[in-house]
Amino acid sequence: MRRELFDIPEGVIYLDGNSLGALPKHVAARMQEVISHQWGTRLIRSWSEGWWEAPQRIGDRIGRLIGAAEGQVVVGDSTSVNVFKALMAAVKGTTRSEIVVDESTFPTDGYIAQSVGELTGLKVRAAQPSSLDINEDTAVVLLNHVDYRTGAMLDMAELTGQAHAAGAPVVWDLCHSAGVIPIRLDELQVDYAVGCSYKFLNGGPGAPAFIYVPKHKQATFENPLSGWNGHRAPFAMEASYDPDPGIARARVGTPDILSMLALDAALDVWDDVDMQVVWKCGLSLTAQFRTHVTRLTSLEIITPDEIPRGNQISIRCADAKNVMDELIARGVIGDHRPPDVLRFGFAPLYVTSGDVLRAAEILAEIVN
Amino acid sequence: MRRELFDIPEGVIYLDGNSLGALPKHVAARMQEVISHQWGTRLIRSWSEGWWEAPQRIGDRIGRLIGAAEGQVVVGDSTSVNVFKALMAAVKGTTRSEIVVDESTFPTDGYIAQSVGELTGLKVRAAQPSSLDINEDTAVVLLNHVDYRTGAMLDMAELTGQAHAAGAPVVWDLCHSAGVIPIRLDELQVDYAVGCSYKFLNGGPGAPAFIYVPKHKQATFENPLSGWNGHRAPFAMEASYDPDPGIARARVGTPDILSMLALDAALDVWDDVDMQVVWKCGLSLTAQFRTHVTRLTSLEIITPDEIPRGNQISIRCADAKNVMDELIARGVIGDHRPPDVLRFGFAPLYVTSGDVLRAAEILAEIVN
C-alpha cells in the first residue's frame, strides 16, 4: 500500500513484520533532529518542549488505530510490564479466585499472570478459547487477540461479552493484531488492552508498548508500579503518591525518549490510513500466499483459513530452523517458532503480491 | 576532563548533567548506523547480531563504573521499575514487618515502596539516615546514595553495615552518584542497587535504567515482573517461567533497543576513565562554585560542605523558579526543585572551571 515510504533492502522479501516492522525511510533523519537538536542543543529544556507529554500524545496516535478515543492509551514500558499493570489493577480487591488465560498465550503473558497469581493468591487457569468457562470465580480473563504461533484470531466481541456476562473484566493483548485489523476497543467496551508497537506498527526494535484504560475505568485504575511519572503533580515532588486522574496514571518512570520519538516518527506512515483497507489488503496477501504454497508444495498450513484471522501464515515443517536459515540466505526473511513452525507475516503497508509469489516459489525450491 | 567529546551548544554553560547528561558528539552518527543498518538493513537478524545480549553487555560497562564485577548488572526498564523488582525480591518470604526508606528519598522510590508495602502487607517507615533504627522488624532498607535535592551523600559502607548487622538487606539507589563517585558495590557487599543512566552517565533522555544483583543473590532473586526476556530459554516459548540462572533473570520484556544502543554509544566517553580522577575533579568544581557564590552573593548553600558529597550545589532561593528562568535565558542551565531550591550539577567530564566562575557571576548579577 505504501511501500515507497519504507526502506526495504535490495534483494530482500521481508515477511517478518509481525516480529520487527520495517524501517520507514524518514525515521533516520527525524532521529538526527531528536538527538542533535532536542537532546544536544535544547538539552533539559526539551522536557517542557514536548517530551513530557509524548507518552499520552503518541498513545492517542495508536488509539486511533485500535478504536480508542483520545485520552485512553499511553505508551511506555514493555508489553510484559503493561500486562502486569492491567492484571494487577483488574484483580485489585476482588473476592474471586482465578485468573483465566488462553492456553496458547504468548509466553510472557502467562508468566506475568503466574506472578500476579502468586502475589495475590489467585489461581491461574489456562483454558482453550473455545471453552473458557468464565464463571463467578473468574477475577479476570487475559486473552491474545491473535495467536502468535498460528495466526488464529479470537472473537473480541464474543469473548468480551462472555466475560462481562460472568462479571469478569477482560485484558486483551493486541501485539499481533494492532496495525492489521480494525479493532474496536471503545465500541466493544473492552476493559483493558495492551500491545507492542514494534511489530505491524513498525515503531522500531523494542519500541515502547502501550496500555489502554478506558475513561470509565481510570478513576479506579490502581497502578501497582506507582512511579513518579504517573503522579498528579510529578514535579511537586510530594512524599505520597497521588495518581493523575487520567490515563497518565498508567505511566511509571521516565520513558526512553529516543525509542519513543522513533515510534512517533514511524507512526507517520499510518497517517490517514484506513484500517479497513489495511485489513482487506492483508487478507488478500495471506490468501495469495496460501494458494501459492498449496499449489507449489505439500506443506501443511496451520493458520486457519477463515475470516477473521491474523496477517500471517504459519506452516508446519519438520526441519523448520534449517529451512528458515536457507530462506533467509536466499533473501526471504520470516522466522520460525519451535518446534516446527515457519512463520510469515504480511505487513500490508509494504508487502506486495510480487513478494508473496516469489517467497512461495523460493520456499518450494527449498522443500521440494 | 573530556569536554572535546561532547556537543555543548555555543553560549551555554550546562550545569544540569545531574538531570540530563550532555550529548557525546559521536552518538548521532552511531545511531544512524543503528537505525539505517541494524534496523533498516539487517532487520530481524540484528537480534542475533548483538541486540539480544545488549542489556547484559551494557550492564557490565556500567558495572565497571560502580564497582561491580561482570555478570551482575543488567540494563533495562526505568529506575522505578527496578526499585520495584529489587524491593519485591528483597522482601520475598520475609517474616519481618517493615520497609525502611530514607525520608528525603527521591519521590518515586517512596511511591514504589508504598506499593510494595500494600502488596506484601509490610509497613513503610520513613526515617532520617542519621537515625534509621534498623532492627529485627526491618525487612529491607531503601536508600538514596545522594540526595537529589541537597546533594548530601550517605555513607554506603556504614549504612550497609548497619543493615547487615540487623539482618536486613539494603537497596541503594545510585541515580545521583553513578558517574561521579567511585562506588564499591561488590566490596561493600551491597545486596541490590538500581540507578538511571541519563544523568551523569549521559546515556540520553530517559535512557534505560540498571539493576545490580550480586552473584550470590542471583539464585534466590525472584523477579516479580517475570517477563520472557528473563527466561532461561526465551525462544523455547515454554508455558511456565523458569528464570535464567544469572543476572538476565532481572530482565522483563523486549528492551527499547534504540535508547539502549544510544546509551551503549554514550558510554564510550567513559572508556579508560578513572573514577578517582572524576571524583576529585567533581569535588574541585563544586568547591569552586561554593567559593564564588559565597563571595559574590549572600545566598544560602544547602549542599553540605563535607566530603563525601554529590557533584551538585543546591542553593536556597525564595524566587527559585524565576531566577532559574532568568539564568537559562542568559545561558546558564541548571534546574529548580520546589519550593525554593536552585540546583546546579557539575559533570566532571564536560564542565570547566571557566564555566563555574561565569555561572556564579551571572547568578550574582541576577540575585543582587
Interface residues (C-beta under 8 A of the other chain):
Chain A: D7 P9 V12 Y14 D16 S19 L20 A22 L23 V27 A28 M31 Q32 I35 S36 Q38 W39 G40 T41 L43 I44 R45 S46 W47 W51 D77 S78 T79 S80 V81 F84 F106 P107 T108 G110 Y111 I112 Q114 S115 L119 A126 R149 C196 Y198 G204 P205 G206 A207 P208 A209 P224 L225 S226 G227 W228 N229 H231 P234 F235 A236 M237 E238 A239 S240 Y241 V252 G253 T254 P255 D256 I257 L258 S259 M260 A262 I328 I333 D335 R337 P338
Chain B: D7 P9 V12 Y14 D16 S19 L20 A22 L23 V27 A28 M31 Q32 I35 S36 Q38 W39 G40 T41 L43 I44 R45 S46 W47 W51 D77 S78 T79 S80 V81 F84 F106 P107 T108 G110 Y111 I112 Q114 S115 L119 A126 R149 C196 Y198 G204 P205 G206 A207 P208 A209 P224 L225 S226 G227 W228 N229 H231 P234 F235 A236 M237 E238 A239 S240 Y241 V252 G253 T254 P255 D256 I257 L258 S259 M260 A262 I328 I333 D335 R337 P338
